[in-house]
Amino acid sequence: MTSQDQPREGDRIAKLLARAGIASRREVERMIAEGRVKIGEDVVTTPATLLTSLKGVTVDGKAVKAPEGARLFAFHKPSGLITAERDPGGRPTIYTALRNALPPGTPRLMPVGRLDINTEGLLLLTNDGGLKRAMELPSSGVPRTYRARTFGDISQEQLEALSEGVTIEGMHYGSINANMERRTGRNQWIELTLTEGKNREVRRVLEHLGLQVSRLLRTSYGPFELLDLPRGQAVEIREVEVERFRKTLKGDVSHEAPRASHEHARLRVQKARRR
């Protein structure tokens, strides 16, 4: 399309397609670069194309439906799965497990944040790109809590020092609330809560303290908790809970509202198994 063909008002097509649950913005941009997105008979050539609606838009020849309301699922990700739609190395992804975990007719879901291949626990998935982005932004301040099984020598005082943040090989990690849960000899379980969620943040910080991490489990993301959701299973979070939480978020342009305490929306999915 030429610039003359583009509407002067509206949102970028990549943003609208992400909101409609087609894919993440980055994935949509890749689809556009591959010529898979059209408006009528015209191939879209830039993700900056402005539209007021998705009427007439097709992806891979299929008409794009108007976005449905935001849906949010809690998934207990097992260790050994990649948080991606596909893996060049052929390793199994979360979508391999989700085919059996989600009910028929579930729309395409995008992960909120990521868990690396060796990390297990709570992974939230949504069909709404705006909600996904708002939950991931550090400025939204959504807390993530992890439990780590570690080996080595560490004191509660050292853990408390993480509240001031730490810089490792030029990368600064913000405040982390870390507490010793229990200890047996040089083995211990440590609980950590953070809001940035940088790549491998928990593992890098603990290894920086001289600890070996043998197991890492995310137990909560914002007000949503893993509790005893079985490994490999998923459950949909009630719409009323999603909307209540959404109103507390910064960065969600489709549902702007003052930020409130996450504690007021505490949702127990099921009680987490402790091993």
C-alpha positions as CSV (number, residue, x, y, z in Angstrom):
1,M,0.0,0.0,0.0
2,T,1.1,3.6,-0.6
3,S,0.9,6.3,2.0
4,Q,-2.1,7.7,0.0
5,D,-4.0,4.5,0.6
6,Q,-3.5,4.7,4.4
7,P,-6.1,6.3,6.6
8,R,-5.0,9.3,8.4
9,E,-6.5,8.2,11.7
10,G,-6.6,5.0,13.7
11,D,-4.1,2.6,15.1
12,R,-1.2,0.7,13.6
13,I,-2.3,-2.5,11.9
14,A,0.3,-4.5,13.9
15,K,-1.3,-3.2,17.1
16,L,-4.8,-4.0,16.0
17,L,-3.9,-7.5,14.9
18,A,-2.1,-8.1,18.2
19,R,-5.2,-7.0,20.1
20,A,-7.3,-9.3,18.0
21,G,-5.1,-12.2,19.1
22,I,-3.6,-13.0,15.8
23,A,0.0,-12.9,17.2
24,S,2.3,-10.7,19.2
25,R,3.3,-7.4,17.6
26,R,6.7,-8.7,16.7
27,E,5.2,-11.8,15.1
28,V,2.6,-9.7,13.2
29,E,5.5,-7.5,11.9
30,R,7.2,-10.7,10.6
31,M,3.9,-11.8,9.0
32,I,3.7,-8.4,7.2
33,A,7.3,-8.7,6.0
34,E,6.4,-12.1,4.5
35,G,3.5,-10.6,2.6
36,R,0.9,-12.6,4.5
37,V,-1.3,-9.7,5.5
38,K,-3.7,-8.0,3.1
39,I,-6.4,-5.3,3.1
40,G,-8.7,-6.3,0.3
41,E,-6.5,-7.3,-2.5
42,D,-3.6,-5.1,-1.4
43,V,-0.6,-6.6,0.4
44,V,0.3,-4.6,3.5
45,T,4.0,-3.6,3.3
46,T,4.5,-1.8,6.6
47,P,3.3,-2.5,10.2
48,A,2.8,1.3,10.6
49,T,-0.2,1.2,8.3
50,L,-3.0,3.0,10.1
51,L,-6.5,1.6,10.3
52,T,-9.7,2.4,12.3
53,S,-10.9,-1.2,12.1
54,L,-9.9,-4.6,10.8
55,K,-12.7,-4.8,8.2
56,G,-11.3,-6.3,5.0
57,V,-8.1,-7.4,6.6
58,T,-7.0,-11.0,5.9
59,V,-4.0,-13.0,7.2
60,D,-3.0,-16.0,5.1
61,G,-6.2,-15.5,3.1
62,K,-8.4,-15.7,6.2
63,A,-10.6,-12.8,7.3
64,V,-9.7,-11.4,10.7
65,K,-12.5,-11.5,13.1
66,A,-13.3,-8.6,15.4
67,P,-11.4,-9.0,18.7
68,E,-13.4,-10.7,21.5
69,G,-13.2,-9.7,25.1
70,A,-9.9,-10.2,26.9
71,R,-9.4,-13.8,28.2
72,L,-6.7,-14.9,30.6
73,F,-5.6,-18.5,31.3
74,A,-3.2,-19.8,34.0
75,F,-1.0,-22.6,32.8
76,H,1.3,-24.8,34.9
77,K,4.3,-24.9,32.6
78,P,6.5,-28.0,33.1
79,S,10.3,-27.9,32.8
80,G,11.6,-28.8,29.4
81,L,9.2,-26.7,27.3
82,I,10.2,-23.6,25.3
83,T,8.0,-20.5,25.7
84,A,7.6,-19.9,22.0
85,E,5.3,-20.8,19.2
86,R,8.1,-22.8,17.4
87,D,11.7,-23.8,18.0
88,P,14.2,-24.1,15.2
89,G,15.9,-26.9,17.1
90,G,12.7,-28.9,17.2
91,R,12.3,-28.8,21.0
92,P,8.8,-29.1,22.4
93,T,7.0,-25.8,23.1
94,I,4.3,-24.7,25.5
95,Y,1.8,-25.0,22.6
96,T,2.6,-28.7,22.4
97,A,1.2,-29.1,25.9
98,L,-1.6,-26.5,25.5
99,R,-3.2,-28.5,22.7
100,N,-4.4,-31.0,25.4
101,A,-4.7,-28.5,28.2
102,L,-7.1,-26.0,26.7
103,P,-10.8,-26.6,25.9
104,P,-11.9,-26.8,22.2
105,G,-12.6,-23.4,20.6
106,T,-10.1,-21.5,22.7
107,P,-8.7,-18.5,20.7
108,R,-5.1,-18.2,19.9
109,L,-3.2,-17.3,23.2
110,M,0.0,-15.4,23.7
111,P,2.2,-15.9,26.8
112,V,2.5,-13.0,29.2
113,G,6.3,-12.8,29.7
114,R,8.4,-16.0,29.4
115,L,9.8,-18.8,31.4
116,D,13.0,-20.4,30.2
117,I,13.2,-24.0,29.3
118,N,14.3,-25.1,32.8
119,T,11.9,-23.0,34.7
120,E,8.4,-24.3,35.6
121,G,5.3,-22.9,37.2
122,L,2.7,-20.2,36.5
123,L,2.6,-18.9,32.9
124,L,-0.3,-16.6,32.1
125,L,-1.7,-16.6,28.5
126,T,-4.1,-14.1,26.9
127,N,-5.8,-13.5,23.6
128,D,-5.4,-9.7,24.1
129,G,-2.2,-8.0,22.9
130,G,-2.9,-4.8,24.9
131,L,-3.3,-6.7,28.1
132,K,-0.2,-8.8,27.5
133,R,1.9,-5.7,26.9
134,A,0.6,-3.8,29.9
135,M,1.3,-6.8,32.2
136,E,4.9,-7.1,30.9
137,L,5.9,-3.5,31.1
138,P,8.3,-2.8,34.1
139,S,6.5,0.5,34.5
140,S,3.3,-1.4,35.4
141,G,5.1,-2.8,38.5
142,V,3.3,-6.2,38.3
143,P,5.1,-8.4,40.9
144,R,6.3,-11.9,40.0
145,T,7.1,-14.4,42.7
146,Y,9.4,-17.4,42.4
147,R,10.6,-20.2,44.6
148,A,14.1,-21.4,44.0
149,R,15.8,-24.6,45.4
150,T,19.5,-23.8,45.8
151,F,22.7,-25.2,47.1
152,G,25.4,-23.1,48.8
153,D,26.1,-20.7,51.6
154,I,23.8,-17.7,51.9
155,S,22.4,-15.6,54.8
156,Q,19.2,-13.8,55.2
157,E,21.2,-10.5,55.4
158,Q,22.7,-11.2,51.9
159,L,19.2,-11.8,50.6
160,E,17.8,-8.6,52.1
161,A,20.6,-6.6,50.4
162,L,19.0,-7.5,47.1
163,S,16.2,-5.0,47.9
164,E,18.8,-2.3,46.9
165,G,19.2,-3.9,43.5
166,V,22.4,-5.4,42.1
167,T,24.5,-4.9,39.0
168,I,26.0,-8.1,37.3
169,E,28.4,-7.8,34.4
170,G,27.0,-4.4,33.5
171,M,23.3,-5.3,33.8
172,H,21.4,-3.7,36.6
173,Y,18.6,-5.6,38.3
174,G,16.1,-3.6,40.4
175,S,14.8,-4.2,43.9
176,I,14.2,-7.9,44.7
177,N,12.4,-9.0,47.9
178,A,14.1,-12.3,48.8
179,N,13.6,-14.4,51.9
180,M,14.8,-17.7,53.2
181,E,11.9,-20.2,53.4
182,R,13.7,-23.2,54.9
183,R,17.2,-24.7,55.0
184,T,18.6,-28.1,55.4
185,G,22.4,-28.0,55.7
186,R,23.6,-26.1,52.6
187,N,20.3,-26.7,50.7
188,Q,17.6,-24.1,50.9
189,W,14.4,-22.8,49.4
190,I,14.4,-19.1,48.7
191,E,11.3,-17.0,47.8
192,L,11.9,-14.0,45.5
193,T,9.5,-11.3,44.3
194,L,10.5,-8.8,41.6
195,T,8.8,-6.5,39.1
196,E,11.2,-6.3,36.1
197,G,11.4,-9.8,34.9
198,K,14.5,-9.5,32.8
199,N,15.9,-12.5,31.0
200,R,17.0,-15.2,33.5
201,E,17.0,-12.6,36.2
202,V,16.4,-14.9,39.2
203,R,19.0,-17.4,38.1
204,R,21.7,-14.8,37.4
205,V,21.2,-13.0,40.7
206,L,21.3,-16.3,42.7
207,E,24.3,-17.5,40.8
208,H,26.0,-14.2,41.4
209,L,25.5,-14.9,45.2
210,G,27.4,-18.1,44.7
211,L,24.4,-20.4,44.8
212,Q,23.6,-23.3,42.5
213,V,19.9,-23.4,41.4
214,S,18.5,-26.9,41.0
215,R,14.9,-25.9,40.6
216,L,13.0,-22.7,39.8
217,L,9.3,-22.3,40.1
218,R,7.1,-19.2,39.4
219,T,4.3,-19.2,41.9
220,S,2.5,-16.0,41.1
221,Y,2.2,-13.2,38.6
222,G,0.4,-10.1,39.9
223,P,-2.7,-11.3,41.9
224,F,-2.8,-14.7,40.1
225,E,-1.3,-17.7,41.9
226,L,-0.3,-21.2,40.8
227,L,-1.4,-22.9,44.0
228,D,-2.3,-26.6,43.2
229,L,-2.9,-26.3,39.5
230,P,-1.5,-29.7,38.2
231,R,1.6,-29.6,36.1
232,G,0.8,-29.3,32.3
233,Q,-2.8,-28.2,33.0
234,A,-4.5,-24.8,32.3
235,V,-7.5,-23.1,33.8
236,E,-9.3,-19.9,32.6
237,I,-9.5,-17.0,35.0
238,R,-12.9,-15.5,35.5
239,E,-13.7,-12.5,33.4
240,V,-14.6,-10.4,36.4
241,E,-11.2,-11.1,37.9
242,V,-9.4,-10.2,34.7
243,E,-11.3,-6.9,34.3
244,R,-10.8,-6.0,38.0
245,F,-7.1,-6.5,37.6
246,R,-6.9,-4.8,34.2
247,K,-8.2,-1.6,35.8
248,T,-5.2,-1.5,38.1
249,L,-2.7,-1.6,35.2
250,K,-0.6,1.2,33.7
251,G,0.2,1.0,30.0
252,D,-3.1,-0.7,28.9
253,V,-4.4,2.0,26.5
254,S,-7.7,0.2,26.0
255,H,-8.6,0.2,29.7
256,E,-6.9,3.2,31.3
257,A,-7.5,3.5,35.0
258,P,-5.6,4.6,38.1
259,R,-3.3,1.9,39.4
260,A,-4.5,0.2,42.6
261,S,-3.0,-2.3,45.0
262,H,-2.6,-5.8,43.5
263,E,-3.4,-7.3,46.9
264,H,-7.1,-6.3,46.5
265,A,-7.4,-8.6,43.5
266,R,-5.8,-11.6,45.1
267,L,-6.9,-14.7,43.1
268,R,-6.3,-18.2,44.2
269,V,-6.2,-20.5,41.2
270,Q,-5.5,-23.6,43.3
271,K,-3.1,-24.3,46.2
272,A,0.5,-24.9,45.0
273,R,2.2,-28.1,45.6
274,R,5.4,-27.8,47.6
275,R,8.0,-30.4,46.9
